[in-house]
Amino acid sequence: MKKLLLSIAFCLTFLNLFAQKNGSITGILADSANHKTTLNYSTVSVYKTGDSVLNSYKLSDDKGTFKINNLQVGIKYRLVITAWQYGTYRKEVYITAEQPNINLGTLYLSTQANDLNEVNIVAERPPIIVRKDTIEFNAESFKTLPSAVVEDLLKKLPGVQIGSDGSIQVNGKAVSKILVDGKEFFGGDQQIATKNLPANIIDKVQVVDDKQAKRRDPDLTAAEIPQIINLKLKKAIKKGAFGKLYAGGGSKELYQAGGLMNFFRDTTQVSVLAYGNNINQPGFNPNDVQRIGGFARSGVNSMMMSSGGYFEFNGISFGGSFSGIQTSSGGGFNFNTLTKKGIKLNTQYFFGRNDNLLEKLTNTNQTLGNDRLITNANENTSALTLKHNIAGKLDWQIDSLTQLTIEPFIVLNSTNTVSTNYSSNTNASGQLVNNLQNLIDRNSSSNKYQLVADLSKDFKKAGRAFNIGFDVSTTPNPILNYNRSISNFFLTPSTSEIDQLRNSQVENFRSYIYTNYSEPISKKLSFKIDLSGNILNNENALSTFYRNPANQLYDIAIPNLSQTVEQNGFKTNTNLSLRYKITKDFNIQPGVVHNYISLNNRFSNSNNIDQRYNFIWPTFQLVYKIFRLNYDARFTEPNVSYLQPVADNTNALYIRNGNPALLPARMQRLSINMYKYDPKNLINYNLYGYGNFTKNGIVNTISISNGVQTVTPVNVSGIYNFNGGANGSRDFKINKTTLKLGIGVWGNINHAPVIINNIRSDANVFYIGPNGNVRVNFNDLVEISQFYSVSLNRSRYQDSFYTNLSYNTHTATSELIIRYPKKVVFETNFAITANSQQIAGYNNNIKLWNAAVTYLFMKNDRLQLKLAINDILQSNVRRSVEITGNSVIDYQTNNLGRYGMLTLTYNIQNFGQKVGGRQTFFNF
């Protein structure tokens, strides 16, 4: 009975509280001079009489109507109505139990001479002001915690959405730039501003259209124009610093340490980083390198990432490797400043040292009619790489319509590799055909000197634009390759030995010049011309020497294994097109392209070959709302290494020839793309596809005799490749719980001939990979995610000499994060890869289980102590399988195995990141 009375009392109290908040105020805003003109998107702020604290607010809709709900009865409210270019309207309203819903009818506002920019409202600043082209939020109207950063403030603003990757949208439009007091902060890096600036120093948040984006593409609709956020500060930021330091040690004498710091003063920023570890992991995660390391300021021109955590920006590695076990270290800096004339200057230098040990098993199974050639290889390679990257960037906004960019690059890269390889070939009967013991000592340099410049000019006439630029580079790459091997043949018993030095001096020079011009002919029709030229000067000077038994020096020249190839010439590309705007959302751009190529191939020991080709081909582009289709064509010259008419015999069982008679390939390209994000329903989906159709493409013909394969590149036509896919996801929010569901599929078909022992067959290799994922977040206390994918791999051949191949690979990943109790984070993930290929000595089901627990210290969790266990089940290896030509190739490589690591991390400033998950210093 007591519980029943308490329940009734609770219900009555709840109903009473609800009843106290069931009042509302509605009305219509209109112009006092022209009553038919409604005042749309005006701010209606509600205060309790005698109180200056904002109680609630609403914006009038596109018909001037507003309604404010959940107001308490028995309270007198003060309405403050502000509209752009109108005087402030104030009115007191009393909500009673007898009349809880107040309809104010039409309220008329008078225009005023002063713009709201000149009006100083102290006690009653509206939370939002909507001007003609600007939305302005009063930061003080949106309360945040004392430790909040700008990102926390933005999340409270109506219409603002922040993605899990830090991207920002306002009313469904992407934010292209964030300014601080009208200037770029850290080179315009959004997350540096949103995740580091304290929210309590922000006075106003202003949102405007990106007018430059509209000028660059006049066909952008209002819904497609990106937004710019300008943060108006209460006081200017003069100087500061943020970053993080970490160090850790573990079992097996493993260690990791590093630091990433950023210092700023006014418009100058300096980033410094250093790292070192022997746990086969990058020193930092990609987000930190871009944000704190300065790459978002200098620009990321090239990016490479792998599922194992390895990544490169602009050819710079930050530790870790695709496979094997690596000890890595490195460091560098990034300097950025903005001059008084508006010139952005950026310089950077990075040094990296990687020492990698790779143990690799390879099984290659070739079908050859009733026979097979099965190759098993056991490779052990140690490689030491030293790399210096020096780069600069000048970005000058000469005026509002003209921009100049100049970027020099220098890359100095040296690698020493020592590799031992044991391989054997067997036939379908299991007979041993041959075997090979091979030792390779290779010293190489991959240097590059490059200068890129670009000048773009827009004009006051919308749609008229001019662009010109060049890209000049030279890449001197000397290679010394010492090769010693013994080959044993068993069906016809014999033995062969090689002890030689191959000295290659490879130098490629490339000068690419381009320009384009766009001219609007009418509101619906515009003309565009694209011109480009490419000057080539490539050389491959190869000299081969046997070791002299008398003095043990490599000084016996081998004429038939030595040759110098020079390739000189140029390519031009001219593209003329007309763009016709059928409707606001639909336009087509037909055109025509003329390609010309002239190559002079010079050989030191054989006849020279000159090549001249040109063709004219149609091009086409179609854009309909979110759908885009492109079609074009181009010439591609063969790499000078393919032209070298000298056999590469460093693997005596797999000899590669060159072909000086190779022709340039003509490639037709087709692409489709569709992307859509629905912010209202939190749905994201995309569709993409890319196809290449090639005439005179390059494939390898293979001749097999006594288990020795001799490979020669030749030109063939009828090659095509198409890859594409589709992805979709949807977010669901229920109170403080979020659910994200995603599905996707990707596929690839490659059609090319297979030619072995003069038996030719068209081969179709298919890859299809459906996948799905789900992630649940319970108020950031518990996160659970599950991912699953299957890769279906098939090959089909026209000639019965080749056997159809198939295999499947299943991959599943599970993750659990628990942030409870307070200051403790537990995380674990489990991944399994299962392959239908059954090969003796290969792990068919690789299970990788990692776990970690983190304890958080200090204010804002700046200090973090983490204990992590890697590869709990001691898998030790990684595996991958692929179909190439008529072969299934199976790779298995070594992994670091099980170990424990205790790491201490100190954050200087807090980045607003949640602890736990993949973006951590311990990348599983």
Solvent accessible surface area in square Angstrom, and as a share of the most:
residue,aa,sasa,rsa
1,M,172,0.77
2,K,154,0.65
3,K,168,0.71
4,L,102,0.51
5,L,101,0.50
6,L,111,0.55
7,S,58,0.37
8,I,81,0.41
9,A,51,0.40
10,F,142,0.59
11,C,69,0.41
12,L,111,0.55
13,T,74,0.43
14,F,118,0.49
15,L,103,0.51
16,N,82,0.42
17,L,101,0.50
18,F,127,0.53
19,A,47,0.36
20,Q,69,0.31
21,K,98,0.41
22,N,72,0.37
23,G,1,0.01
24,S,7,0.05
25,I,0,0.00
26,T,29,0.17
27,G,3,0.03
28,I,69,0.35
29,L,0,0.00
30,A,2,0.01
31,D,14,0.07
32,S,41,0.26
33,A,98,0.76
34,N,80,0.41
35,H,108,0.48
36,K,187,0.79
37,T,57,0.33
38,T,50,0.29
39,L,12,0.06
40,N,64,0.33
41,Y,109,0.41
42,S,5,0.03
43,T,0,0.00
44,V,0,0.00
45,S,0,0.00
46,V,0,0.00
47,Y,5,0.02
48,K,66,0.28
49,T,60,0.35
50,G,80,0.77
51,D,56,0.29
52,S,74,0.47
53,V,95,0.55
54,L,42,0.21
55,N,66,0.34
56,S,32,0.21
57,Y,51,0.19
58,K,92,0.39
59,L,64,0.32
60,S,1,0.01
61,D,62,0.32
62,D,88,0.46
63,K,146,0.62
64,G,0,0.00
65,T,55,0.32
66,F,4,0.02
67,K,105,0.44
68,I,1,0.00
69,N,74,0.38
70,N,106,0.55
71,L,2,0.01
72,Q,53,0.23
73,V,36,0.21
74,G,45,0.43
75,I,47,0.24
76,K,94,0.40
77,Y,2,0.01
78,R,38,0.14
79,L,0,0.00
80,V,0,0.00
81,I,0,0.00
82,T,4,0.02
83,A,7,0.05
84,W,69,0.24
85,Q,86,0.38
86,Y,27,0.10
87,G,20,0.19
88,T,40,0.23
89,Y,58,0.22
90,R,126,0.46
91,K,74,0.32
92,E,98,0.44
93,V,8,0.05
94,Y,115,0.44
95,I,0,0.00
96,T,32,0.18
97,A,77,0.59
98,E,155,0.69
99,Q,110,0.49
100,P,33,0.21
101,N,96,0.49
102,I,22,0.11
103,N,116,0.59
104,L,33,0.16
105,G,33,0.31
106,T,54,0.31
107,L,10,0.05
108,Y,85,0.32
109,L,2,0.01
110,S,67,0.43
111,T,87,0.51
112,Q,60,0.27
113,A,112,0.87
114,N,82,0.42
115,D,37,0.19
116,L,13,0.06
117,N,109,0.56
118,E,127,0.57
119,V,54,0.31
120,N,131,0.67
121,I,27,0.14
122,V,122,0.70
123,A,66,0.51
124,E,18,0.08
125,R,64,0.23
126,P,8,0.05
127,P,0,0.00
128,I,2,0.01
129,I,24,0.12
130,V,33,0.19
131,R,29,0.11
132,K,166,0.70
133,D,73,0.38
134,T,19,0.11
135,I,40,0.20
136,E,10,0.05
137,F,5,0.02
138,N,12,0.06
139,A,8,0.06
140,E,91,0.41
141,S,23,0.15
142,F,20,0.08
143,K,147,0.62
144,T,44,0.25
145,L,136,0.68
146,P,119,0.75
147,S,57,0.36
148,A,8,0.06
149,V,18,0.10
150,V,0,0.00
151,E,13,0.06
152,D,54,0.28
153,L,3,0.01
154,L,0,0.00
155,K,117,0.50
156,K,104,0.44
157,L,5,0.02
158,P,57,0.36
159,G,37,0.35
160,V,13,0.07
161,Q,63,0.28
162,I,35,0.18
163,G,36,0.35
164,S,124,0.80
165,D,95,0.49
166,G,5,0.05
167,S,58,0.38
168,I,4,0.02
169,Q,36,0.16
170,V,2,0.01
171,N,95,0.49
172,G,27,0.26
173,K,46,0.20
174,A,57,0.44
175,V,10,0.06
176,S,54,0.35
177,K,58,0.25
178,I,2,0.01
179,L,31,0.16
180,V,14,0.08
181,D,61,0.32
182,G,46,0.44
183,K,118,0.50
184,E,47,0.21
185,F,15,0.06
186,F,0,0.00
187,G,18,0.18
188,G,15,0.15
189,D,15,0.08
190,Q,36,0.16
191,Q,31,0.14
192,I,0,0.00
193,A,1,0.01
194,T,2,0.01
195,K,21,0.09
196,N,10,0.05
197,L,6,0.03
198,P,53,0.33
199,A,6,0.05
200,N,91,0.47
201,I,23,0.12
202,I,1,0.01
203,D,32,0.17
204,K,56,0.24
205,V,0,0.00
206,Q,35,0.16
207,V,3,0.02
208,V,46,0.27
209,D,50,0.26
210,D,9,0.05
211,K,127,0.54
212,Q,63,0.28
213,A,8,0.06
214,K,74,0.31
215,R,70,0.26
216,R,152,0.55
217,D,42,0.22
218,P,45,0.28
219,D,35,0.18
220,L,36,0.18
221,T,23,0.13
222,A,74,0.57
223,A,76,0.59
224,E,79,0.35
225,I,17,0.09
226,P,28,0.18
227,Q,12,0.05
228,I,23,0.12
229,I,1,0.00
230,N,21,0.11
231,L,0,0.00
232,K,76,0.32
233,L,23,0.11
234,K,103,0.44
235,K,141,0.60
236,A,61,0.47
237,I,39,0.20
238,K,125,0.53
239,K,139,0.59
240,G,30,0.29
241,A,35,0.27
242,F,5,0.02
243,G,0,0.00
244,K,12,0.05
245,L,83,0.41
246,Y,11,0.04
247,A,55,0.43
248,G,15,0.15
249,G,39,0.37
250,G,29,0.28
251,S,57,0.37
252,K,115,0.49
253,E,159,0.71
254,L,14,0.07
255,Y,97,0.37
256,Q,6,0.02
257,A,43,0.34
258,G,16,0.15
259,G,12,0.12
260,L,0,0.00
261,M,29,0.13
262,N,0,0.00
263,F,93,0.39
264,F,22,0.09
265,R,145,0.53
266,D,82,0.42
267,T,38,0.22
268,T,40,0.23
269,Q,5,0.02
270,V,45,0.26
271,S,2,0.02
272,V,68,0.39
273,L,5,0.02
274,A,55,0.42
275,Y,15,0.06
276,G,13,0.12
277,N,2,0.01
278,N,27,0.14
279,I,1,0.01
280,N,22,0.11
281,Q,21,0.09
282,P,6,0.04
283,G,1,0.01
284,F,1,0.00
285,N,3,0.02
286,P,24,0.15
287,N,50,0.26
288,D,0,0.00
289,V,0,0.00
290,Q,46,0.20
291,R,8,0.03
292,I,0,0.00
293,G,1,0.01
294,G,0,0.00
295,F,0,0.00
296,A,39,0.31
297,R,18,0.06
298,S,9,0.06
299,G,19,0.19
300,V,47,0.27
301,N,96,0.49
302,S,59,0.38
303,M,104,0.46
304,M,81,0.36
305,M,97,0.44
306,S,35,0.23
307,S,130,0.84
308,G,41,0.40
309,G,27,0.26
310,Y,20,0.08
311,F,2,0.01
312,E,31,0.14
313,F,0,0.00
314,N,27,0.14
315,G,26,0.25
316,I,8,0.04
317,S,20,0.13
318,F,2,0.01
319,G,0,0.00
320,G,2,0.02
321,S,23,0.15
322,F,117,0.49
323,S,36,0.23
324,G,1,0.01
325,I,47,0.24
326,Q,12,0.05
327,T,52,0.30
328,S,2,0.01
329,S,42,0.27
330,G,12,0.11
331,G,18,0.17
332,G,13,0.13
333,F,86,0.36
334,N,0,0.00
335,F,70,0.29
336,N,8,0.04
337,T,23,0.13
338,L,48,0.24
339,T,50,0.29
340,K,214,0.90
341,K,162,0.69
342,G,29,0.28
343,I,29,0.15
344,K,52,0.22
345,L,65,0.32
346,N,6,0.03
347,T,64,0.37
348,Q,9,0.04
349,Y,65,0.25
350,F,6,0.02
351,F,65,0.27
352,G,10,0.10
353,R,93,0.34
354,N,26,0.13
355,D,56,0.29
356,N,26,0.13
357,L,71,0.35
358,L,29,0.14
359,E,79,0.35
360,K,48,0.21
361,L,57,0.28
362,T,23,0.13
363,N,13,0.07
364,T,24,0.14
365,N,40,0.20
366,Q,6,0.03
367,T,1,0.01
368,L,20,0.10
369,G,29,0.28
370,N,161,0.83
371,D,64,0.33
372,R,78,0.29
373,L,8,0.04
374,I,39,0.20
375,T,28,0.17
376,N,62,0.32
377,A,20,0.16
378,N,81,0.42
379,E,43,0.19
380,N,66,0.34
381,T,16,0.09
382,S,49,0.32
383,A,23,0.18
384,L,58,0.29
385,T,29,0.17
386,L,62,0.31
387,K,46,0.19
388,H,62,0.27
389,N,11,0.06
390,I,74,0.38
391,A,15,0.11
392,G,11,0.11
393,K,46,0.19
394,L,48,0.24
395,D,18,0.09
396,W,80,0.28
397,Q,66,0.29
398,I,71,0.36
399,D,65,0.34
400,S,75,0.48
401,L,30,0.15
402,T,14,0.08
403,Q,62,0.27
404,L,40,0.20
405,T,24,0.14
406,I,60,0.30
407,E,22,0.10
408,P,59,0.37
409,F,39,0.16
410,I,62,0.32
411,V,28,0.16
412,L,64,0.32
413,N,25,0.13
414,S,50,0.32
415,T,34,0.20
416,N,56,0.29
417,T,25,0.14
418,V,58,0.33
419,S,17,0.11
420,T,66,0.38
421,N,38,0.19
422,Y,98,0.37
423,S,7,0.05
424,S,18,0.12
425,N,3,0.01
426,T,30,0.17
427,N,21,0.11
428,A,54,0.42
429,S,95,0.61
430,G,56,0.54
431,Q,96,0.43
432,L,71,0.35
433,V,7,0.04
434,N,0,0.00
435,N,17,0.09
436,L,1,0.01
437,Q,104,0.46
438,N,12,0.06
439,L,51,0.25
440,I,40,0.20
441,D,45,0.24
442,R,89,0.32
443,N,55,0.28
444,S,22,0.14
445,S,26,0.17
446,S,57,0.37
447,N,29,0.15
448,K,75,0.32
449,Y,86,0.33
450,Q,36,0.16
451,L,71,0.35
452,V,35,0.20
453,A,11,0.09
454,D,39,0.20
455,L,58,0.29
456,S,40,0.26
457,K,56,0.24
458,D,27,0.14
459,F,62,0.26
460,K,192,0.81
461,K,95,0.40
462,A,69,0.54
463,G,19,0.18
464,R,73,0.27
465,A,33,0.25
466,F,68,0.28
467,N,26,0.13
468,I,71,0.36
469,G,6,0.06
470,F,71,0.29
471,D,24,0.12
472,V,46,0.26
473,S,10,0.07
474,T,37,0.22
475,T,26,0.15
476,P,37,0.23
477,N,32,0.16
478,P,50,0.31
479,I,34,0.17
480,L,65,0.32
481,N,14,0.07
482,Y,61,0.23
483,N,0,0.00
484,R,91,0.33
485,S,8,0.05
486,I,70,0.35
487,S,1,0.01
488,N,44,0.23
489,F,28,0.11
490,F,86,0.36
491,L,91,0.45
492,T,94,0.55
493,P,112,0.70
494,S,61,0.39
495,T,87,0.51
496,S,51,0.33
497,E,127,0.57
498,I,29,0.15
499,D,43,0.22
500,Q,0,0.00
501,L,18,0.09
502,R,27,0.10
503,N,41,0.21
504,S,16,0.10
505,Q,84,0.38
506,V,28,0.16
507,E,82,0.37
508,N,45,0.23
509,F,72,0.30
510,R,89,0.33
511,S,12,0.08
512,Y,66,0.25
513,I,89,0.45
514,Y,46,0.18
515,T,31,0.18
516,N,38,0.19
517,Y,70,0.26
518,S,25,0.16
519,E,36,0.16
520,P,20,0.12
521,I,103,0.52
522,S,64,0.41
523,K,199,0.84
524,K,100,0.42
525,L,51,0.26
526,S,29,0.19
527,F,65,0.27
528,K,68,0.29
529,I,44,0.22
530,D,43,0.22
531,L,71,0.36
532,S,27,0.17
533,G,22,0.21
534,N,17,0.09
535,I,87,0.44
536,L,10,0.05
537,N,76,0.39
538,N,17,0.09
539,E,59,0.26
540,N,15,0.07
541,A,26,0.20
542,L,6,0.03
543,S,43,0.28
544,T,0,0.00
545,F,54,0.22
546,Y,91,0.34
547,R,66,0.24
548,N,32,0.17
549,P,107,0.67
550,A,96,0.74
551,N,69,0.35
552,Q,100,0.44
553,L,107,0.53
554,Y,41,0.15
555,D,70,0.36
556,I,72,0.37
557,A,64,0.50
558,I,14,0.07
559,P,106,0.67
560,N,119,0.61
561,L,18,0.09
562,S,23,0.15
563,Q,13,0.06
564,T,40,0.23
565,V,0,0.00
566,E,66,0.29
567,Q,1,0.00
568,N,45,0.23
569,G,13,0.13
570,F,88,0.37
571,K,39,0.16
572,T,51,0.29
573,N,42,0.22
574,T,41,0.24
575,N,33,0.17
576,L,69,0.34
577,S,11,0.07
578,L,78,0.39
579,R,57,0.21
580,Y,93,0.35
581,K,47,0.20
582,I,60,0.30
583,T,72,0.42
584,K,136,0.58
585,D,41,0.21
586,F,53,0.22
587,N,9,0.04
588,I,44,0.22
589,Q,27,0.12
590,P,62,0.39
591,G,18,0.17
592,V,61,0.35
593,V,3,0.01
594,H,64,0.29
595,N,5,0.02
596,Y,60,0.23
597,I,0,0.00
598,S,7,0.05
599,L,0,0.00
600,N,38,0.20
601,N,1,0.00
602,R,85,0.31
603,F,14,0.06
604,S,71,0.46
605,N,97,0.50
606,S,54,0.35
607,N,131,0.67
608,N,81,0.41
609,I,50,0.26
610,D,80,0.41
611,Q,8,0.03
612,R,119,0.44
613,Y,77,0.29
614,N,89,0.45
615,F,18,0.07
616,I,114,0.58
617,W,65,0.23
618,P,81,0.51
619,T,11,0.07
620,F,70,0.29
621,Q,37,0.16
622,L,38,0.19
623,V,18,0.10
624,Y,100,0.38
625,K,110,0.46
626,I,64,0.33
627,F,56,0.23
628,R,101,0.37
629,L,43,0.22
630,N,49,0.25
631,Y,49,0.19
632,D,41,0.21
633,A,3,0.03
634,R,93,0.34
635,F,24,0.10
636,T,52,0.30
637,E,38,0.17
638,P,6,0.04
639,N,84,0.43
640,V,6,0.03
641,S,66,0.43
642,Y,92,0.35
643,L,0,0.00
644,Q,10,0.05
645,P,42,0.26
646,V,10,0.06
647,A,26,0.20
648,D,28,0.15
649,N,21,0.11
650,T,10,0.06
651,N,57,0.29
652,A,14,0.11
653,L,9,0.04
654,Y,80,0.31
655,I,41,0.21
656,R,122,0.44
657,N,51,0.26
658,G,12,0.12
659,N,29,0.15
660,P,35,0.22
661,A,59,0.46
662,L,1,0.00
663,L,59,0.29
664,P,4,0.02
665,A,13,0.10
666,R,51,0.19
667,M,35,0.15
668,Q,43,0.19
669,R,85,0.31
670,L,57,0.28
671,S,27,0.17
672,I,43,0.22
673,N,61,0.31
674,M,47,0.21
675,Y,117,0.45
676,K,77,0.33
677,Y,57,0.22
678,D,36,0.18
679,P,39,0.24
680,K,180,0.76
681,N,63,0.32
682,L,31,0.16
683,I,50,0.25
684,N,52,0.27
685,Y,84,0.32
686,N,40,0.21
687,L,65,0.32
688,Y,54,0.21
689,G,1,0.01
690,Y,99,0.38
691,G,2,0.02
692,N,51,0.26
693,F,84,0.35
694,T,19,0.11
695,K,99,0.42
696,N,37,0.19
697,G,4,0.03
698,I,55,0.28
699,V,20,0.11
700,N,73,0.37
701,T,30,0.17
702,I,31,0.16
703,S,60,0.39
704,I,28,0.14
705,S,77,0.49
706,N,62,0.32
707,G,6,0.05
708,V,26,0.15
709,Q,15,0.07
710,T,41,0.24
711,V,5,0.03
712,T,37,0.21
713,P,4,0.02
714,V,39,0.22
715,N,38,0.19
716,V,12,0.07
717,S,52,0.33
718,G,49,0.47
719,I,26,0.13
720,Y,79,0.30
721,N,35,0.18
722,F,83,0.34
723,N,50,0.26
724,G,12,0.11
725,G,10,0.10
726,A,34,0.26
727,N,65,0.33
728,G,21,0.20
729,S,24,0.16
730,R,96,0.35
731,D,50,0.26
732,F,71,0.30
733,K,138,0.59
734,I,124,0.63
735,N,153,0.78
736,K,144,0.61
737,T,41,0.24
738,T,49,0.28
739,L,55,0.28
740,K,85,0.36
741,L,76,0.38
742,G,6,0.06
743,I,130,0.66
744,G,10,0.10
745,V,63,0.36
746,W,97,0.34
747,G,22,0.21
748,N,36,0.19
749,I,46,0.23
750,N,55,0.28
751,H,30,0.13
752,A,18,0.14
753,P,10,0.06
754,V,14,0.08
755,I,23,0.12
756,I,1,0.00
757,N,65,0.33
758,N,147,0.75
759,I,56,0.29
760,R,122,0.45
761,S,0,0.00
762,D,45,0.23
763,A,4,0.03
764,N,39,0.20
765,V,10,0.06
766,F,63,0.26
767,Y,44,0.17
768,I,84,0.42
769,G,1,0.01
770,P,52,0.33
771,N,35,0.18
772,G,24,0.23
773,N,60,0.31
774,V,51,0.29
775,R,78,0.29
776,V,31,0.18
777,N,21,0.11
778,F,89,0.37
779,N,73,0.37
780,D,57,0.30
781,L,81,0.40
782,V,41,0.23
783,E,8,0.04
784,I,82,0.41
785,S,17,0.11
786,Q,68,0.30
787,F,70,0.29
788,Y,98,0.37
789,S,22,0.14
790,V,18,0.11
791,S,24,0.16
792,L,55,0.27
793,N,3,0.01
794,R,68,0.25
795,S,0,0.00
796,R,94,0.34
797,Y,26,0.10
798,Q,141,0.63
799,D,52,0.27
800,S,112,0.72
801,F,45,0.19
802,Y,7,0.03
803,T,61,0.35
804,N,80,0.41
805,L,18,0.09
806,S,60,0.39
807,Y,7,0.03
808,N,39,0.20
809,T,28,0.16
810,H,76,0.34
811,T,40,0.23
812,A,23,0.18
813,T,23,0.14
814,S,40,0.26
815,E,11,0.05
816,L,55,0.27
817,I,1,0.00
818,I,54,0.27
819,R,33,0.12
820,Y,150,0.57
821,P,77,0.48
822,K,173,0.73
823,K,64,0.27
824,V,37,0.21
825,V,3,0.02
826,F,76,0.32
827,E,5,0.02
828,T,22,0.13
829,N,22,0.11
830,F,70,0.29
831,A,29,0.22
832,I,49,0.25
833,T,41,0.24
834,A,25,0.20
835,N,9,0.05
836,S,60,0.39
837,Q,37,0.17
838,Q,143,0.64
839,I,36,0.18
840,A,102,0.79
841,G,67,0.64
842,Y,26,0.10
843,N,55,0.28
844,N,29,0.15
845,N,70,0.36
846,I,18,0.09
847,K,85,0.36
848,L,23,0.11
849,W,96,0.34
850,N,3,0.01
851,A,16,0.12
852,A,5,0.04
853,V,61,0.35
854,T,2,0.01
855,Y,98,0.37
856,L,15,0.07
857,F,72,0.30
858,M,102,0.46
859,K,157,0.67
860,N,50,0.26
861,D,39,0.20
862,R,69,0.25
863,L,41,0.20
864,Q,32,0.14
865,L,62,0.31
866,K,23,0.10
867,L,83,0.41
868,A,1,0.01
869,I,59,0.30
870,N,12,0.06
871,D,0,0.00
872,I,43,0.22
873,L,85,0.42
874,Q,74,0.33
875,S,18,0.11
876,N,59,0.30
877,V,29,0.17
878,R,96,0.35
879,R,31,0.11
880,S,63,0.41
881,V,22,0.12
882,E,67,0.30
883,I,9,0.04
884,T,73,0.42
885,G,28,0.27
886,N,5,0.02
887,S,7,0.05
888,V,9,0.05
889,I,27,0.14
890,D,0,0.00
891,Y,54,0.21
892,Q,16,0.07
893,T,15,0.09
894,N,17,0.09
895,N,19,0.10
896,L,25,0.13
897,G,0,0.00
898,R,112,0.41
899,Y,6,0.02
900,G,17,0.16
901,M,1,0.00
902,L,87,0.43
903,T,6,0.04
904,L,82,0.41
905,T,12,0.07
906,Y,69,0.26
907,N,9,0.05
908,I,46,0.23
909,Q,72,0.32
910,N,37,0.19
911,F,5,0.02
912,G,42,0.41
913,Q,62,0.28
914,K,105,0.44
915,V,29,0.17
916,G,12,0.12
917,G,9,0.09
918,R,154,0.56
919,Q,86,0.38
920,T,19,0.11
921,F,19,0.08
922,F,8,0.03
923,N,18,0.09
924,F,51,0.21
